[in-house]
Amino acid sequence: MMNSETLTKQDVVEFLRSANVNPTSQRVEVAYALFSAAAHLSADEIMQRVNAEYPVVSKATVYNTLGLLAQQGLIREVIVEPGKVFYDPNTSAHHHFYDVESGRLEDIPAHSLALPDLPPLPAGVVVERVDVVIRVRRE
């Protein structure tokens, strides 16, 4: 995870290069918007941040870049409900609370949630990762 407090666009360029991602200017802008926010953002929120200063990044470019970053393991896609995806720059093991009323996503440290037993796995597969999203709302 990158330090959002001191992050520069040059840091993003070097980070992308280290992950064998060609750092085009548009990819750098998209990655910078996400990593500098250090928050869970939707593709639309990222596009708004990018186009506030660089108004030539299309929605397709934002989605393609986010897909590439996720594929390379640089970010995580967090699907909270059908059609509602957040992009998380924190790739360490953790889970999430999702406030269904505000749409806010909050990290839960992995050690705070114990899953003592998983069901038997189908033949020929192994667990890659367990992602838990706990949906909450005000009483």
C-alpha positions, 0 to 999 in steps of 0.5 A: 500500500502506498503512503497517501500523505506523501504520494506524488505522481512520480511515485505512482509512475514508479509503482506502476512500472514495478508492477509491469504496468505501462504508466500512460498519463491516463493510467497515472491519473486514475491510479493517483486519484485512487491511491492519494485518496486512500479511500474506497472509491467507485469508478464514477468517484475516481472519474470525477476526481481525475476529470476535475484536473484532467478532463480527457479521461473517458469512463471506459479508460477509468474502468479499463485501468481499474480492471488492469490494476485489480488484475495485477493485484495492485488494488482490490475490487469490493463488490458490495451489491450487484452493480455497486463496486468499490476499488480499494488501494489496501491489498492487505488481508482485511474485511469490510463494513458496508453502511447500506444507507450512506454507502460508506465502506470501512475496513475491518482488520483481518484479525478482528474476524475469526472464521474457524471453519470453512465448508468443505471445498469442491474437489481440485480447488484451494482458497485464494482469499476470503472477503467478508462484507458485513452490511449495516444500517442505523437502528 
